[in-house]
Amino acid sequence: MYPKCCIHSEESVKYVFLGFLFFLLLGSALTPGCSKEPTDEELLKSATLHQSSDEFDDAISDFQLLIQKHPKSSKVPEALFAMGVIYLNSKKEYVKAESVYTKLVMDFPDHPTAQGAAYQRARIFVEHLHKPDSAIAAYELFLQRYPNSLPSSSAMSELADLKKKPTPGK
């Protein structure tokens, strides 16, 4: 048997060790940069690689994760635009494409991709969703916000054509 003073010191060492272990684990959990959560740049790169490999569902998942985990990132407009392109051209999911483009135009109107998104919204309404009234409103918004953009002359012409056509029920 150990003398009483030795047992007391062994227990003290045990508690000091457990306390140290607790603070070590707590510190590693709270230390920024130690988490395995991907950065916005890593997610954008991964999504772009998936997109270029025609892995569109994986690309959309990465873009959505970027938007969800890093909503204030400067990469969000790029992610939204790329998602719109995938939904429009690859997946042929026109309602989703229009919705993503709308979010981009409304939330980031000054981002360079917003002009293209605003124009594509109007085209989607005309060509795929067959909603001329929505297309007219989308073209008008596009021309109001981006009057000097490259597709503005096409938008004016397409808008004039839409306004000439009689709408069903009128």
ROSE-460971 format. One record per residue (C-alpha): residue number from 0; y, z, x; residue in three letters. Coordinates in Angstrom, 3 decimals. Example, Ala and Ser with C-alpha at 12.3 -4.5 7.8 and 13.67 -1.06 7.14 Angstrom:
// ROSE-460971
<tise><k>0</k><py>-4.500</py><pz>7.800</pz><px>12.300</px><r>ALA</r></tise>
<tise><k>1</k><py>-1.060</py><pz>7.140</pz><px>13.670</px><r>SER</r></tise>
This chain:
// ROSE-460971
<tise><k>0</k><py>0.000</py><pz>0.000</pz><px>0.000</px><r>MET</r></tise>
<tise><k>1</k><py>3.550</py><pz>-0.685</pz><px>0.989</px><r>TYR</r></tise>
<tise><k>2</k><py>6.092</py><pz>2.054</pz><px>1.278</px><r>PRO</r></tise>
<tise><k>3</k><py>8.382</py><pz>2.286</pz><px>-1.713</px><r>LYS</r></tise>
<tise><k>4</k><py>11.370</py><pz>0.954</pz><px>0.222</px><r>CYS</r></tise>
<tise><k>5</k><py>9.474</py><pz>-2.223</pz><px>1.174</px><r>CYS</r></tise>
<tise><k>6</k><py>8.445</py><pz>-3.025</pz><px>-2.419</px><r>ILE</r></tise>
<tise><k>7</k><py>12.014</py><pz>-2.709</pz><px>-3.509</px><r>HIS</r></tise>
<tise><k>8</k><py>13.161</py><pz>-5.145</pz><px>-0.812</px><r>SER</r></tise>
<tise><k>9</k><py>10.371</py><pz>-7.653</pz><px>-1.668</px><r>GLU</r></tise>
<tise><k>10</k><py>11.540</py><pz>-7.639</pz><px>-5.286</px><r>GLU</r></tise>
<tise><k>11</k><py>15.115</py><pz>-8.129</pz><px>-4.124</px><r>SER</r></tise>
<tise><k>12</k><py>14.098</py><pz>-11.129</pz><px>-2.028</px><r>VAL</r></tise>
<tise><k>13</k><py>12.200</py><pz>-12.539</pz><px>-5.007</px><r>LYS</r></tise>
<tise><k>14</k><py>15.237</py><pz>-12.208</pz><px>-7.281</px><r>TYR</r></tise>
<tise><k>15</k><py>17.591</py><pz>-13.588</pz><px>-4.673</px><r>VAL</r></tise>
<tise><k>16</k><py>15.260</py><pz>-16.574</pz><px>-4.232</px><r>PHE</r></tise>
<tise><k>17</k><py>15.000</py><pz>-17.152</pz><px>-7.993</px><r>LEU</r></tise>
<tise><k>18</k><py>18.774</py><pz>-16.888</pz><px>-8.316</px><r>GLY</r></tise>
<tise><k>19</k><py>19.252</py><pz>-19.366</pz><px>-5.489</px><r>PHE</r></tise>
<tise><k>20</k><py>16.758</py><pz>-21.747</pz><px>-7.104</px><r>LEU</r></tise>
<tise><k>21</k><py>18.543</py><pz>-21.452</pz><px>-10.448</px><r>PHE</r></tise>
<tise><k>22</k><py>21.942</py><pz>-22.269</pz><px>-8.943</px><r>PHE</r></tise>
<tise><k>23</k><py>20.462</py><pz>-25.121</pz><px>-6.946</px><r>LEU</r></tise>
<tise><k>24</k><py>18.993</py><pz>-26.691</pz><px>-10.099</px><r>LEU</r></tise>
<tise><k>25</k><py>22.131</py><pz>-26.030</pz><px>-12.099</px><r>LEU</r></tise>
<tise><k>26</k><py>24.294</py><pz>-27.543</pz><px>-9.372</px><r>GLY</r></tise>
<tise><k>27</k><py>22.224</py><pz>-30.707</pz><px>-9.162</px><r>SER</r></tise>
<tise><k>28</k><py>22.371</py><pz>-31.138</pz><px>-12.926</px><r>ALA</r></tise>
<tise><k>29</k><py>26.142</py><pz>-30.808</pz><px>-12.995</px><r>LEU</r></tise>
<tise><k>30</k><py>26.995</py><pz>-32.790</pz><px>-9.871</px><r>THR</r></tise>
<tise><k>31</k><py>28.635</py><pz>-36.100</pz><px>-10.809</px><r>PRO</r></tise>
<tise><k>32</k><py>27.101</py><pz>-39.199</pz><px>-9.310</px><r>GLY</r></tise>
<tise><k>33</k><py>23.637</py><pz>-37.709</pz><px>-9.211</px><r>CYS</r></tise>
<tise><k>34</k><py>22.633</py><pz>-39.016</pz><px>-12.616</px><r>SER</r></tise>
<tise><k>35</k><py>20.540</py><pz>-42.124</pz><px>-12.825</px><r>LYS</r></tise>
<tise><k>36</k><py>22.728</py><pz>-43.684</pz><px>-15.517</px><r>GLU</r></tise>
<tise><k>37</k><py>23.729</py><pz>-47.203</pz><px>-14.433</px><r>PRO</r></tise>
<tise><k>38</k><py>27.364</py><pz>-48.045</pz><px>-13.860</px><r>THR</r></tise>
<tise><k>39</k><py>29.227</py><pz>-50.632</pz><px>-15.896</px><r>ASP</r></tise>
<tise><k>40</k><py>29.003</py><pz>-53.073</pz><px>-12.985</px><r>GLU</r></tise>
<tise><k>41</k><py>25.250</py><pz>-52.550</pz><px>-12.626</px><r>GLU</r></tise>
<tise><k>42</k><py>24.740</py><pz>-53.138</pz><px>-16.352</px><r>LEU</r></tise>
<tise><k>43</k><py>26.917</py><pz>-56.257</pz><px>-16.310</px><r>LEU</r></tise>
<tise><k>44</k><py>25.026</py><pz>-57.634</pz><px>-13.327</px><r>LYS</r></tise>
<tise><k>45</k><py>21.655</py><pz>-56.883</pz><px>-14.916</px><r>SER</r></tise>
<tise><k>46</k><py>22.707</py><pz>-58.429</pz><px>-18.232</px><r>ALA</r></tise>
<tise><k>47</k><py>24.018</py><pz>-61.545</pz><px>-16.491</px><r>THR</r></tise>
<tise><k>48</k><py>20.759</py><pz>-61.935</pz><px>-14.569</px><r>LEU</r></tise>
<tise><k>49</k><py>18.770</py><pz>-61.596</pz><px>-17.794</px><r>HIS</r></tise>
<tise><k>50</k><py>21.039</py><pz>-64.125</pz><px>-19.466</px><r>GLN</r></tise>
<tise><k>51</k><py>20.645</py><pz>-66.654</pz><px>-16.646</px><r>SER</r></tise>
<tise><k>52</k><py>16.861</py><pz>-66.203</pz><px>-16.871</px><r>SER</r></tise>
<tise><k>53</k><py>16.915</py><pz>-66.879</pz><px>-20.630</px><r>ASP</r></tise>
<tise><k>54</k><py>15.905</py><pz>-63.253</pz><px>-21.322</px><r>GLU</r></tise>
<tise><k>55</k><py>18.429</py><pz>-62.985</pz><px>-24.107</px><r>PHE</r></tise>
<tise><k>56</k><py>17.178</py><pz>-59.827</pz><px>-25.832</px><r>ASP</r></tise>
<tise><k>57</k><py>17.237</py><pz>-57.926</pz><px>-22.526</px><r>ASP</r></tise>
<tise><k>58</k><py>20.694</py><pz>-59.300</pz><px>-21.756</px><r>ALA</r></tise>
<tise><k>59</k><py>22.022</py><pz>-58.183</pz><px>-25.135</px><r>ILE</r></tise>
<tise><k>60</k><py>20.461</py><pz>-54.730</pz><px>-24.640</px><r>SER</r></tise>
<tise><k>61</k><py>22.221</py><pz>-54.358</pz><px>-21.289</px><r>ASP</r></tise>
<tise><k>62</k><py>25.530</py><pz>-55.606</pz><px>-22.699</px><r>PHE</r></tise>
<tise><k>63</k><py>25.245</py><pz>-53.178</pz><px>-25.631</px><r>GLN</r></tise>
<tise><k>64</k><py>24.403</py><pz>-50.301</pz><px>-23.289</px><r>LEU</r></tise>
<tise><k>65</k><py>27.447</py><pz>-51.146</pz><px>-21.171</px><r>LEU</r></tise>
<tise><k>66</k><py>29.675</py><pz>-51.071</pz><px>-24.265</px><r>ILE</r></tise>
<tise><k>67</k><py>28.106</py><pz>-47.835</pz><px>-25.526</px><r>GLN</r></tise>
<tise><k>68</k><py>28.058</py><pz>-45.901</pz><px>-22.232</px><r>LYS</r></tise>
<tise><k>69</k><py>31.312</py><pz>-47.249</pz><px>-20.786</px><r>HIS</r></tise>
<tise><k>70</k><py>33.597</py><pz>-48.026</pz><px>-23.754</px><r>PRO</r></tise>
<tise><k>71</k><py>36.769</py><pz>-47.815</pz><px>-21.643</px><r>LYS</r></tise>
<tise><k>72</k><py>35.448</py><pz>-50.158</pz><px>-18.941</px><r>SER</r></tise>
<tise><k>73</k><py>37.316</py><pz>-53.335</pz><px>-18.073</px><r>SER</r></tise>
<tise><k>74</k><py>33.894</py><pz>-55.047</pz><px>-18.304</px><r>LYS</r></tise>
<tise><k>75</k><py>33.600</py><pz>-54.540</pz><px>-22.085</px><r>VAL</r></tise>
<tise><k>76</k><py>35.470</py><pz>-57.748</pz><px>-23.062</px><r>PRO</r></tise>
<tise><k>77</k><py>33.237</py><pz>-59.793</pz><px>-20.733</px><r>GLU</r></tise>
<tise><k>78</k><py>30.169</py><pz>-58.167</pz><px>-22.260</px><r>ALA</r></tise>
<tise><k>79</k><py>31.357</py><pz>-58.909</pz><px>-25.792</px><r>LEU</r></tise>
<tise><k>80</k><py>32.149</py><pz>-62.521</pz><px>-24.964</px><r>PHE</r></tise>
<tise><k>81</k><py>28.766</py><pz>-63.048</pz><px>-23.306</px><r>ALA</r></tise>
<tise><k>82</k><py>27.008</py><pz>-61.496</pz><px>-26.294</px><r>MET</r></tise>
<tise><k>83</k><py>28.874</py><pz>-63.861</pz><px>-28.592</px><r>GLY</r></tise>
<tise><k>84</k><py>27.780</py><pz>-66.832</pz><px>-26.495</px><r>VAL</r></tise>
<tise><k>85</k><py>24.144</py><pz>-65.709</pz><px>-26.626</px><r>ILE</r></tise>
<tise><k>86</k><py>24.206</py><pz>-65.120</pz><px>-30.385</px><r>TYR</r></tise>
<tise><k>87</k><py>25.965</py><pz>-68.436</pz><px>-31.000</px><r>LEU</r></tise>
<tise><k>88</k><py>24.218</py><pz>-70.830</pz><px>-28.634</px><r>ASN</r></tise>
<tise><k>89</k><py>20.840</py><pz>-69.317</pz><px>-27.805</px><r>SER</r></tise>
<tise><k>90</k><py>19.795</py><pz>-67.137</pz><px>-30.721</px><r>LYS</r></tise>
<tise><k>91</k><py>21.638</py><pz>-69.077</pz><px>-33.446</px><r>LYS</r></tise>
<tise><k>92</k><py>22.615</py><pz>-65.789</pz><px>-35.103</px><r>GLU</r></tise>
<tise><k>93</k><py>25.991</py><pz>-66.893</pz><px>-36.356</px><r>TYR</r></tise>
<tise><k>94</k><py>26.969</py><pz>-63.789</pz><px>-38.335</px><r>VAL</r></tise>
<tise><k>95</k><py>26.352</py><pz>-61.624</pz><px>-35.261</px><r>LYS</r></tise>
<tise><k>96</k><py>28.247</py><pz>-64.051</pz><px>-33.040</px><r>ALA</r></tise>
<tise><k>97</k><py>31.244</py><pz>-64.008</pz><px>-35.369</px><r>GLU</r></tise>
<tise><k>98</k><py>31.126</py><pz>-60.212</pz><px>-35.573</px><r>SER</r></tise>
<tise><k>99</k><py>31.067</py><pz>-59.771</pz><px>-31.793</px><r>VAL</r></tise>
<tise><k>100</k><py>33.889</py><pz>-62.278</pz><px>-31.337</px><r>TYR</r></tise>
<tise><k>101</k><py>35.908</py><pz>-60.459</pz><px>-34.009</px><r>THR</r></tise>
<tise><k>102</k><py>35.508</py><pz>-57.151</pz><px>-32.156</px><r>LYS</r></tise>
<tise><k>103</k><py>36.659</py><pz>-58.814</pz><px>-28.942</px><r>LEU</r></tise>
<tise><k>104</k><py>39.717</py><pz>-60.426</pz><px>-30.574</px><r>VAL</r></tise>
<tise><k>105</k><py>40.739</py><pz>-57.264</pz><px>-32.417</px><r>MET</r></tise>
<tise><k>106</k><py>40.088</py><pz>-54.718</pz><px>-29.658</px><r>ASP</r></tise>
<tise><k>107</k><py>41.125</py><pz>-56.791</pz><px>-26.615</px><r>PHE</r></tise>
<tise><k>108</k><py>43.612</py><pz>-59.434</pz><px>-27.846</px><r>PRO</r></tise>
<tise><k>109</k><py>45.225</py><pz>-59.844</pz><px>-24.432</px><r>ASP</r></tise>
<tise><k>110</k><py>42.028</py><pz>-60.323</pz><px>-22.451</px><r>HIS</r></tise>
<tise><k>111</k><py>41.525</py><pz>-63.927</pz><px>-21.238</px><r>PRO</r></tise>
<tise><k>112</k><py>38.238</py><pz>-64.212</pz><px>-23.164</px><r>THR</r></tise>
<tise><k>113</k><py>39.915</py><pz>-63.347</pz><px>-26.471</px><r>ALA</r></tise>
<tise><k>114</k><py>41.419</py><pz>-66.831</pz><px>-26.865</px><r>GLN</r></tise>
<tise><k>115</k><py>38.015</py><pz>-68.491</pz><px>-26.688</px><r>GLY</r></tise>
<tise><k>116</k><py>36.504</py><pz>-65.871</pz><px>-28.978</px><r>ALA</r></tise>
<tise><k>117</k><py>39.252</py><pz>-66.358</pz><px>-31.577</px><r>ALA</r></tise>
<tise><k>118</k><py>38.753</py><pz>-70.119</pz><px>-31.559</px><r>TYR</r></tise>
<tise><k>119</k><py>34.956</py><pz>-69.808</pz><px>-31.746</px><r>GLN</r></tise>
<tise><k>120</k><py>35.246</py><pz>-67.509</pz><px>-34.773</px><r>ARG</r></tise>
<tise><k>121</k><py>36.999</py><pz>-70.235</pz><px>-36.732</px><r>ALA</r></tise>
<tise><k>122</k><py>34.461</py><pz>-72.850</pz><px>-35.628</px><r>ARG</r></tise>
<tise><k>123</k><py>31.569</py><pz>-70.594</pz><px>-36.669</px><r>ILE</r></tise>
<tise><k>124</k><py>33.080</py><pz>-70.192</pz><px>-40.146</px><r>PHE</r></tise>
<tise><k>125</k><py>33.377</py><pz>-73.971</pz><px>-40.519</px><r>VAL</r></tise>
<tise><k>126</k><py>30.217</py><pz>-75.259</pz><px>-38.855</px><r>GLU</r></tise>
<tise><k>127</k><py>27.639</py><pz>-72.557</pz><px>-39.464</px><r>HIS</r></tise>
<tise><k>128</k><py>28.703</py><pz>-70.156</pz><px>-42.178</px><r>LEU</r></tise>
<tise><k>129</k><py>30.388</py><pz>-72.785</pz><px>-44.399</px><r>HIS</r></tise>
<tise><k>130</k><py>33.261</py><pz>-70.485</pz><px>-45.331</px><r>LYS</r></tise>
<tise><k>131</k><py>36.377</py><pz>-72.678</pz><px>-45.297</px><r>PRO</r></tise>
<tise><k>132</k><py>38.723</py><pz>-69.931</pz><px>-46.514</px><r>ASP</r></tise>
<tise><k>133</k><py>37.586</py><pz>-67.624</pz><px>-43.713</px><r>SER</r></tise>
<tise><k>134</k><py>37.915</py><pz>-70.504</pz><px>-41.261</px><r>ALA</r></tise>
<tise><k>135</k><py>41.496</py><pz>-71.162</pz><px>-42.386</px><r>ILE</r></tise>
<tise><k>136</k><py>42.384</py><pz>-67.492</pz><px>-41.888</px><r>ALA</r></tise>
<tise><k>137</k><py>40.664</py><pz>-67.477</pz><px>-38.477</px><r>ALA</r></tise>
<tise><k>138</k><py>42.478</py><pz>-70.640</pz><px>-37.335</px><r>TYR</r></tise>
<tise><k>139</k><py>45.800</py><pz>-69.230</pz><px>-38.514</px><r>GLU</r></tise>
<tise><k>140</k><py>45.198</py><pz>-65.989</pz><px>-36.620</px><r>LEU</r></tise>
<tise><k>141</k><py>44.194</py><pz>-67.963</pz><px>-33.537</px><r>PHE</r></tise>
<tise><k>142</k><py>47.344</py><pz>-70.128</pz><px>-33.679</px><r>LEU</r></tise>
<tise><k>143</k><py>49.555</py><pz>-67.107</pz><px>-34.333</px><r>GLN</r></tise>
<tise><k>144</k><py>48.198</py><pz>-65.186</pz><px>-31.333</px><r>ARG</r></tise>
<tise><k>145</k><py>47.509</py><pz>-68.043</pz><px>-28.914</px><r>TYR</r></tise>
<tise><k>146</k><py>49.888</py><pz>-70.916</pz><px>-29.781</px><r>PRO</r></tise>
<tise><k>147</k><py>49.987</py><pz>-72.269</pz><px>-26.224</px><r>ASN</r></tise>
<tise><k>148</k><py>46.287</py><pz>-72.070</pz><px>-25.460</px><r>SER</r></tise>
<tise><k>149</k><py>44.225</py><pz>-75.085</pz><px>-24.504</px><r>LEU</r></tise>
<tise><k>150</k><py>42.418</py><pz>-75.512</pz><px>-27.858</px><r>PRO</r></tise>
<tise><k>151</k><py>45.554</py><pz>-74.958</pz><px>-29.955</px><r>SER</r></tise>
<tise><k>152</k><py>46.069</py><pz>-78.677</pz><px>-30.693</px><r>SER</r></tise>
<tise><k>153</k><py>42.432</py><pz>-78.991</pz><px>-31.820</px><r>SER</r></tise>
<tise><k>154</k><py>42.841</py><pz>-75.879</pz><px>-33.924</px><r>ALA</r></tise>
<tise><k>155</k><py>45.959</py><pz>-77.295</pz><px>-35.613</px><r>MET</r></tise>
<tise><k>156</k><py>44.144</py><pz>-80.535</pz><px>-36.413</px><r>SER</r></tise>
<tise><k>157</k><py>41.046</py><pz>-78.745</pz><px>-37.717</px><r>GLU</r></tise>
<tise><k>158</k><py>43.207</py><pz>-76.402</pz><px>-39.794</px><r>LEU</r></tise>
<tise><k>159</k><py>45.089</py><pz>-79.341</pz><px>-41.327</px><r>ALA</r></tise>
<tise><k>160</k><py>41.778</py><pz>-81.020</pz><px>-42.210</px><r>ASP</r></tise>
<tise><k>161</k><py>40.484</py><pz>-77.844</pz><px>-43.839</px><r>LEU</r></tise>
<tise><k>162</k><py>43.633</py><pz>-77.459</pz><px>-45.915</px><r>LYS</r></tise>
<tise><k>163</k><py>43.299</py><pz>-81.052</pz><px>-47.183</px><r>LYS</r></tise>
<tise><k>164</k><py>39.753</py><pz>-80.568</pz><px>-48.438</px><r>LYS</r></tise>
<tise><k>165</k><py>39.414</py><pz>-79.255</pz><px>-51.968</px><r>PRO</r></tise>
<tise><k>166</k><py>37.600</py><pz>-75.954</pz><px>-52.063</px><r>THR</r></tise>
<tise><k>167</k><py>34.736</py><pz>-75.549</pz><px>-54.554</px><r>PRO</r></tise>
<tise><k>168</k><py>35.785</py><pz>-74.049</pz><px>-57.862</px><r>GLY</r></tise>
<tise><k>169</k><py>39.451</py><pz>-75.005</pz><px>-57.561</px><r>LYS</r></tise>
